């Protein structure tokens, strides 16, 4: 079993910054991709950014140039640095992990409990 615990959410004004952290614990030996998803009220959960164990990153277009995903494999931790935040970034942000060798669906994998990010205008 793997547990993911997020932290770092909160309330920030537009233009501000936040840094989310997600620590993985338990049986983490074959986790490859870790990522951040978000879900705003009445909207579908969407991938924000992901990073492989080797450091390859992927971002949704709306956050490119503003958000940076990074990872510390020794600490089993993934970070999401969010700058120039906008009200439309308001959502619950979820950490996700996927193991090597398993074919997942679009919203498959292991999930954290989520952390709220609210950006005021």
C-alpha positions in Angstrom: 0.0 0.0 0.0 1.1 3.6 -0.7 -0.2 6.6 1.1 0.0 10.1 -0.3 -0.3 13.1 2.0 -0.5 16.6 0.5 0.1 19.9 2.2 0.6 23.6 1.3 -2.8 24.7 0.1 -4.4 27.8 1.3 -5.9 31.2 0.4 -3.9 33.6 -1.7 -4.6 36.7 -3.7 -4.4 36.7 -7.5 -0.8 37.1 -8.6 0.5 35.3 -5.5 2.3 32.0 -5.1 1.9 28.7 -3.3 4.0 25.6 -3.0 2.3 22.2 -2.7 4.0 19.1 -1.3 3.1 15.5 -1.5 4.9 12.8 0.5 4.5 9.2 -0.5 5.0 6.5 2.1 4.6 2.8 2.3 5.4 0.5 -0.6 6.9 3.1 -2.9 9.6 1.2 -4.6 8.1 1.0 -8.1 6.3 4.3 -8.3 7.2 6.0 -11.6 4.9 8.9 -12.5 3.7 11.3 -9.8 1.4 14.2 -10.6 -0.9 16.9 -9.5 -4.6 17.0 -10.6 -7.2 19.5 -9.7 -10.9 19.6 -9.5 -12.9 22.8 -9.3 -16.6 22.8 -8.3 -18.8 21.3 -10.9 -15.9 20.5 -13.2 -14.1 17.4 -14.0 -10.8 16.5 -12.4 -7.9 17.5 -14.7 -4.2 16.8 -14.9 -2.2 19.8 -14.0 1.3 18.5 -14.2 3.2 15.2 -13.9 6.8 14.1 -13.6 8.5 10.7 -14.1 11.1 9.3 -11.8 13.6 10.3 -14.4 12.5 13.9 -14.3 10.4 14.2 -17.5 7.6 16.7 -17.0 4.3 17.4 -18.6 1.9 20.4 -18.0 -1.5 21.4 -19.0 -1.4 24.4 -21.3 -3.1 26.7 -18.8 -0.3 26.5 -16.3 2.7 26.4 -18.5 5.2 29.2 -17.5 3.5 29.6 -14.1 3.7 26.3 -12.4 6.7 24.0 -11.9 6.6 20.4 -10.8 9.6 18.9 -9.2 10.5 15.8 -7.3 12.9 14.5 -4.7 13.1 10.8 -5.2 15.2 10.2 -2.0 12.4 11.8 0.0 9.5 10.3 -2.1 8.2 13.8 -2.4 6.7 15.7 -5.3 6.2 19.5 -5.3 4.1 21.9 -7.3 5.3 25.5 -7.2 2.5 27.8 -8.4 3.2 31.4 -9.3 1.1 34.1 -10.9 -2.0 32.4 -9.5 -5.3 33.3 -11.0 -8.9 32.9 -9.6 -9.5 30.1 -12.2 -6.7 28.1 -10.5 -9.1 27.7 -7.5 -9.7 24.0 -6.9 -8.9 21.0 -4.7 -5.5 19.8 -5.8 -4.8 16.1 -5.6 -1.5 14.2 -5.6 -1.4 11.1 -7.8 1.1 8.3 -8.2 1.3 5.5 -10.8 3.4 2.4 -10.6 5.6 1.0 -13.3 4.1 -1.8 -15.3 0.5 -1.1 -14.6 -1.8 0.3 -17.3 -4.0 2.9 -15.7 -7.1 4.7 -17.0 -7.2 8.4 -17.3 -7.9 8.9 -13.6 -6.2 5.8 -12.3 -3.5 5.4 -9.8 -3.1 6.2 -6.1 -4.7 9.3 -4.8 -4.1 11.7 -1.9 -6.9 13.3 0.1 -6.5 16.6 -1.6 -5.6 20.2 -0.5 -7.7 23.3 -1.2 -6.2 26.1 -3.1 -8.3 29.3 -3.3 -7.2 32.3 -5.3 -9.1 35.6 -4.6 -9.4 38.3 -7.2 
